[in-house]
Amino acid sequence: MLCKRWQVSDVLFINEKEAIVQSDTMQGNLQQRTEIILKDVMMKNIYEFRSDGTYLTGNAAANAEGKWELSGNNIKFISDNGKEKKEKIVPIEKLQDDSLVLLLKQDQTTIQLKLILTPIQH
């Protein structure tokens, strides 16, 4: 079910309520702009999970690859560029044939978000 090519079809921000409360402040405005930029970047990403246990993710600007493993309700991304080995565990909120929802908990930014992915139709 997971072994296919997925595109990000939506990005939901988990701490959106806090940003709305702060929206009258300079920090709140900055948070909203950051979310708009981040959503634009994330919406261009593609995730490909291959049956041989490897993955490829990225967009036109950059990509990453490595190995993946399912562990309970998580995907473990393992990248090894020869110099160092990195592992990142990403919780899966939902996995079905037509949708995949991943929770990014402050991995790349201070903002927590959900990535809604749908399969790429060939």
VOPASE-116683 format. One line per 3 residues: for each residue x, y negated, z negated of N, C-alpha, C, O. Coordinates in Angstrom, 3 decimals. Example, Ala and Ser with C-alpha at 12.3 -4.5 7.8 and 13.67 -1.06 7.14 Angstrom:
! residues 2
13.190 5.690 -7.800 12.300 4.500 -7.800 13.200 3.300 -7.800 14.236 3.319 -8.465; 12.850 2.250 -7.080 13.670 1.060 -7.140 12.900 -0.030 -7.870 13.409 -1.138 -8.039;
This chain:
! residues 122
0.821 1.188 0.000 0.000 0.000 0.000 0.874 -1.265 0.000 0.546 -2.248 0.665; 1.968 -1.235 -0.737 2.845 -2.400 -0.837 3.768 -2.519 0.380 4.187 -3.619 0.740; 4.081 -1.389 1.006 5.059 -1.373 2.098 4.488 -1.967 3.377 3.961 -1.255 4.231;
4.602 -3.260 3.489 4.182 -3.988 4.680 4.719 -5.398 4.588 5.401 -5.759 3.629; 4.405 -6.183 5.590 4.804 -7.592 5.619 3.664 -8.444 5.090 2.521 -8.311 5.528; 3.983 -9.327 4.140 2.989 -10.184 3.494 3.337 -11.649 3.734 4.510 -12.020 3.772;
2.317 -12.471 3.895 2.513 -13.919 3.982 1.819 -14.581 2.805 0.777 -14.110 2.349; 2.385 -15.659 2.318 1.756 -16.410 1.234 0.574 -17.162 1.833 0.737 -17.973 2.745; -0.619 -16.885 1.310 -1.821 -17.545 1.829 -2.346 -18.618 0.878 -3.148 -19.464 1.273;
-1.888 -18.581 -0.388 -2.273 -19.627 -1.333 -1.319 -19.607 -2.519 -0.688 -18.592 -2.813; -1.228 -20.741 -3.187 -0.410 -20.890 -4.391 -1.292 -21.539 -5.446 -1.846 -22.616 -5.223; -1.424 -20.882 -6.602 -2.218 -21.423 -7.706 -1.279 -21.735 -8.864 -0.422 -20.923 -9.212;
-1.441 -22.898 -9.451 -0.581 -23.308 -10.562 -1.261 -22.968 -11.875 -2.398 -23.375 -12.114; -0.568 -22.222 -12.729 -1.134 -21.728 -13.982 -1.323 -22.853 -14.990 -2.325 -22.870 -15.705; -0.392 -23.785 -15.064 -0.471 -24.862 -16.054 -1.084 -26.122 -15.451 -0.710 -27.233 -15.828;
-2.009 -25.963 -14.530 -2.631 -27.092 -13.837 -3.394 -27.998 -14.799 -3.395 -29.217 -14.624; -4.043 -27.424 -15.813 -4.815 -28.230 -16.769 -3.917 -29.219 -17.497 -4.303 -30.367 -17.715; -2.720 -28.777 -17.875 -1.779 -29.672 -18.546 -1.390 -30.819 -17.623 -1.259 -31.957 -18.073;
-1.205 -30.533 -16.346 -0.834 -31.575 -15.384 -1.957 -32.588 -15.230 -1.701 -33.784 -15.090; -3.200 -32.120 -15.255 -4.339 -33.030 -15.130 -4.407 -33.952 -16.340 -4.668 -35.146 -16.192; -4.176 -33.416 -17.534 -4.185 -34.228 -18.752 -3.097 -35.298 -18.676 -3.297 -36.424 -19.134;
-1.962 -34.952 -18.107 -0.835 -35.876 -18.020 -0.912 -36.791 -16.798 -0.020 -37.615 -16.597; -1.949 -36.666 -15.983 -1.966 -37.351 -14.688 -1.928 -38.874 -14.789 -1.575 -39.534 -13.811; -2.277 -39.452 -15.931 -2.219 -40.908 -16.078 -0.810 -41.398 -16.384 -0.551 -42.602 -16.370;
0.079 -40.488 -16.655 1.442 -40.877 -16.998 2.358 -40.686 -15.798 2.006 -40.015 -14.828; 3.517 -41.279 -15.881 4.516 -41.113 -14.824 4.894 -39.646 -14.687 5.066 -39.146 -13.575; 5.025 -38.952 -15.820 5.393 -37.543 -15.796 4.315 -36.719 -15.102 4.627 -35.806 -14.338;
3.055 -37.034 -15.364 1.961 -36.311 -14.724 1.958 -36.503 -13.226 1.725 -35.554 -12.478; 2.217 -37.732 -12.772 2.285 -37.999 -11.336 3.437 -37.242 -10.687 3.303 -36.721 -9.580; 4.563 -37.187 -11.381 5.715 -36.445 -10.883 5.385 -34.962 -10.790 5.750 -34.301 -9.818;
4.694 -34.436 -11.802 4.287 -33.030 -11.810 3.406 -32.733 -10.597 3.605 -31.722 -9.923; 2.446 -33.593 -10.317 1.553 -33.371 -9.177 2.321 -33.398 -7.859 2.070 -32.570 -6.983; 3.243 -34.329 -7.707 4.045 -34.381 -6.478 4.915 -33.143 -6.342 5.061 -32.597 -5.249;
5.494 -32.700 -7.457 6.320 -31.496 -7.447 5.497 -30.295 -7.012 5.963 -29.480 -6.216; 4.273 -30.176 -7.525 3.410 -29.055 -7.158 3.055 -29.089 -5.675 3.009 -28.040 -5.031; 2.806 -30.258 -5.131 2.479 -30.377 -3.703 3.659 -29.920 -2.846 3.482 -29.175 -1.883;
4.854 -30.368 -3.201 6.056 -29.986 -2.454 6.317 -28.495 -2.590 6.599 -27.818 -1.602; 6.224 -27.981 -3.816 6.469 -26.564 -4.065 5.471 -25.693 -3.305 5.851 -24.683 -2.713; 4.208 -26.077 -3.322 3.191 -25.307 -2.595 3.508 -25.286 -1.103 3.392 -24.242 -0.461;
3.904 -26.420 -0.550 4.244 -26.491 0.868 5.395 -25.542 1.204 5.350 -24.852 2.222; 6.414 -25.505 0.363 7.561 -24.621 0.584 7.145 -23.159 0.448 7.478 -22.336 1.302; 6.423 -22.833 -0.616 6.032 -21.443 -0.883 5.098 -20.885 0.193 5.147 -19.693 0.495;
4.254 -21.732 0.768 3.299 -21.280 1.783 3.995 -20.810 3.061 3.370 -20.156 3.896; 5.257 -21.130 3.223 6.011 -20.715 4.411 6.739 -19.392 4.210 7.359 -18.879 5.142; 6.671 -18.836 3.008 7.418 -17.619 2.694 6.716 -16.361 3.186 5.490 -16.269 3.230;
7.551 -15.403 3.551 7.095 -14.068 3.934 7.835 -13.072 3.050 9.023 -13.239 2.774; 7.135 -12.046 2.611 7.719 -10.964 1.823 7.501 -9.667 2.587 6.370 -9.336 2.944; 8.578 -8.935 2.837 8.454 -7.641 3.505 9.025 -6.568 2.592 10.200 -6.602 2.226;
8.172 -5.614 2.230 8.581 -4.479 1.405 8.636 -3.255 2.312 7.623 -2.858 2.887; 9.809 -2.663 2.437 10.006 -1.525 3.345 9.946 -0.217 2.568 10.233 -0.167 1.372; 9.567 0.836 3.278 9.405 2.149 2.635 10.730 2.741 2.164 10.727 3.668 1.355;
11.861 2.230 2.649 13.160 2.735 2.194 13.628 2.070 0.898 14.754 2.292 0.454; 12.743 1.241 0.283 13.079 0.602 -0.986 13.821 -0.711 -0.844 14.340 -1.234 -1.830; 13.883 -1.257 0.372 14.519 -2.554 0.563 13.451 -3.614 0.813 12.327 -3.306 1.209;
13.827 -4.869 0.573 12.904 -5.977 0.826 13.635 -7.097 1.550 14.862 -7.186 1.527; 12.849 -7.941 2.191 13.330 -9.161 2.816 12.310 -10.232 2.502 11.113 -10.026 2.696; 12.763 -11.361 2.024 11.862 -12.471 1.739 12.517 -13.763 2.196 13.742 -13.881 2.217;
11.690 -14.723 2.558 12.242 -16.003 2.955 11.345 -16.762 3.899 10.166 -16.452 4.069; 11.951 -17.782 4.515 11.253 -18.638 5.470 12.281 -19.077 6.509 13.371 -18.510 6.583; 11.939 -20.077 7.305 12.846 -20.524 8.368 14.157 -21.087 7.822 15.175 -21.054 8.514;
14.148 -21.600 6.597 15.336 -22.245 6.028 16.307 -21.268 5.367 17.521 -21.456 5.445; 15.787 -20.234 4.721 16.656 -19.317 3.976 15.946 -17.991 3.755 14.723 -17.895 3.857; 16.744 -16.967 3.448 16.134 -15.682 3.117 16.981 -14.954 2.085 18.119 -15.326 1.804;
16.388 -13.907 1.534 17.075 -13.053 0.563 16.660 -11.622 0.846 15.563 -11.362 1.341; 17.543 -10.714 0.530 17.208 -9.308 0.710 17.874 -8.487 -0.378 18.788 -8.946 -1.064; 17.398 -7.278 -0.513 17.932 -6.390 -1.524 17.057 -5.164 -1.647 16.442 -4.720 -0.678;
17.009 -4.627 -2.841 16.181 -3.446 -3.105 15.026 -3.839 -4.012 15.108 -4.820 -4.751; 13.954 -3.066 -3.948 12.813 -3.299 -4.824 12.390 -1.978 -5.444 12.592 -0.908 -4.870; 11.796 -2.075 -6.634 11.248 -0.910 -7.335 9.948 -1.321 -7.996 9.823 -2.435 -8.506;
8.980 -0.416 -7.984 7.761 -0.628 -8.764 8.001 -0.062 -10.147 8.499 1.054 -10.293; 7.648 -0.829 -11.158 7.806 -0.396 -12.537 6.572 -0.851 -13.305 6.489 -2.005 -13.726; 5.619 0.050 -13.486 4.362 -0.331 -14.127 3.629 -1.321 -13.251 3.401 -1.062 -12.069;
3.258 -2.454 -13.820 2.587 -3.515 -13.060 3.567 -4.612 -12.660 3.208 -5.790 -12.630; 4.788 -4.230 -12.357 5.826 -5.191 -11.990 6.571 -4.726 -10.746 6.652 -3.533 -10.453; 7.111 -5.699 -10.027 8.065 -5.412 -8.962 9.416 -5.902 -9.455 9.559 -7.050 -9.877;
10.404 -5.016 -9.397 11.765 -5.412 -9.750 12.524 -5.680 -8.450 12.687 -4.789 -7.617; 12.984 -6.924 -8.293 13.800 -7.309 -7.149 15.261 -7.192 -7.565 15.671 -7.775 -8.569; 16.045 -6.444 -6.802 17.456 -6.239 -7.114 18.276 -6.741 -5.927 18.161 -6.221 -4.817;
19.094 -7.742 -6.169 19.964 -8.238 -5.099 21.410 -8.072 -5.535 21.767 -8.339 -6.682; 22.220 -7.631 -4.611 23.632 -7.395 -4.890 24.432 -7.934 -3.710 24.495 -7.306 -2.653; 25.035 -9.087 -3.894 25.794 -9.689 -2.797 27.278 -9.337 -2.851 28.094 -9.971 -2.183;
27.624 -8.334 -3.641 29.016 -7.927 -3.756 29.732 -8.586 -4.914 30.579 -7.962 -5.553; 29.408 -9.837 -5.197 30.044 -10.562 -6.301 29.297 -10.335 -7.605 29.901 -10.160 -8.663; 27.967 -10.341 -7.511 27.163 -10.143 -8.713 25.844 -9.475 -8.342 25.339 -9.616 -7.228;
25.313 -8.754 -9.298 24.034 -8.077 -9.111 22.989 -8.808 -9.944 23.173 -9.012 -11.144; 21.888 -9.204 -9.300 20.819 -9.912 -9.998 19.550 -9.084 -9.937 19.246 -8.455 -8.924; 18.816 -9.095 -11.039 17.516 -8.433 -11.096 16.478 -9.439 -11.564 16.716 -10.217 -12.487;
15.324 -9.409 -10.911 14.221 -10.277 -11.315 12.968 -9.418 -11.352 12.650 -8.721 -10.388; 12.260 -9.472 -12.473 11.021 -8.711 -12.623 9.851 -9.672 -12.457 9.749 -10.675 -13.164; 8.970 -9.350 -11.512 7.820 -10.196 -11.203 6.548 -9.399 -11.469 6.333 -8.364 -10.839;
5.701 -9.859 -12.388 4.444 -9.163 -12.668 3.489 -9.200 -11.467 3.392 -10.197 -10.751; 2.791 -8.077 -11.275 1.750 -7.979 -10.250 0.412 -8.121 -10.951 0.091 -7.337 -11.844; -0.369 -9.110 -10.556 -1.707 -9.260 -11.111 -2.712 -8.406 -10.342 -3.672 -7.895 -10.918;
-2.486 -8.255 -9.044 -3.426 -7.510 -8.204 -2.671 -6.940 -7.009 -1.847 -7.623 -6.401; -2.960 -5.681 -6.676 -2.401 -5.061 -5.483 -3.482 -4.225 -4.828 -3.928 -3.221 -5.383; -3.897 -4.644 -3.649 -4.858 -3.908 -2.833 -4.357 -3.932 -1.399 -3.391 -4.628 -1.086;
-5.011 -3.174 -0.525 -4.591 -3.157 0.878 -4.591 -4.539 1.508 -3.751 -4.843 2.355; -5.543 -5.381 1.092 -5.705 -6.680 1.746 -5.220 -7.867 0.919 -5.351 -9.011 1.356; -4.664 -7.621 -0.263 -4.170 -8.749 -1.063 -3.162 -8.304 -2.121 -3.217 -7.190 -2.643;
-2.251 -9.210 -2.410 -1.229 -9.015 -3.431 -1.101 -10.337 -4.178 -0.910 -11.386 -3.562; -1.206 -10.287 -5.503 -1.072 -11.495 -6.314 0.117 -11.300 -7.256 0.120 -10.391 -8.086; 1.120 -12.159 -7.118 2.320 -12.117 -7.948 2.333 -13.309 -8.893 1.918 -14.406 -8.519;
2.809 -13.095 -10.119 2.920 -14.164 -11.116 4.380 -14.577 -11.241 5.223 -13.776 -11.644; 4.675 -15.807 -10.902 6.030 -16.327 -11.074 6.037 -17.170 -12.332 5.415 -18.231 -12.390; 6.745 -16.686 -13.334 6.736 -17.341 -14.646 8.016 -18.114 -14.861 8.928 -17.651 -15.547;
8.080 -19.274 -14.283 9.211 -20.177 -14.476 10.530 -19.559 -14.023 11.573 -19.791 -14.635; 10.482 -18.772 -12.950 11.714 -18.187 -12.412 12.541 -19.253 -11.708 13.720 -19.450 -11.998; 11.888 -19.931 -10.776 12.598 -20.872 -9.922 12.367 -22.317 -10.347 13.164 -23.193 -10.011;
11.294 -22.576 -11.076 10.970 -23.930 -11.513 10.413 -23.859 -12.925 10.287 -22.772 -13.489; 10.079 -25.003 -13.500 9.441 -25.014 -14.817 7.939 -24.814 -14.690 7.226 -24.786 -15.693; 7.460 -24.677 -13.470 6.027 -24.517 -13.221 5.709 -23.036 -13.056 6.379 -22.325 -12.307;
4.688 -22.583 -13.757 4.227 -21.209 -13.590 3.195 -21.183 -12.476 2.334 -22.059 -12.394; 3.287 -20.167 -11.612 2.344 -20.115 -10.506 2.015 -18.689 -10.103 2.723 -17.740 -10.439; 0.917 -18.574 -9.373 0.503 -17.306 -8.783 0.652 -17.432 -7.279 0.216 -18.415 -6.680;
1.270 -16.432 -6.675 1.345 -16.366 -5.223 0.271 -15.402 -4.743 0.232 -14.246 -5.166; -0.592 -15.873 -3.867 -1.617 -15.036 -3.260 -1.091 -14.657 -1.881 -0.876 -15.525 -1.035; -0.883 -13.362 -1.654 -0.340 -12.902 -0.386 -1.353 -12.036 0.350 -2.139 -11.314 -0.263;
-1.321 -12.121 1.669 -2.163 -11.280 2.517 -1.272 -10.639 3.575 -0.252 -11.211 3.960; -1.655 -9.449 4.046 -0.831 -8.779 5.057 -0.793 -9.574 6.362 -1.764 -10.232 6.737; 0.329 -9.499 7.030 0.451 -10.113 8.354 -0.084 -9.107 9.361 0.364 -7.962 9.411;
-1.029 -9.540 10.147 -1.622 -8.672 11.164 -0.742 -8.684 12.402 -0.316 -9.743 12.863; -0.474 -7.506 12.933 0.367 -7.415 14.148 -0.491 -7.462 15.377 0.026 -7.399 16.493;
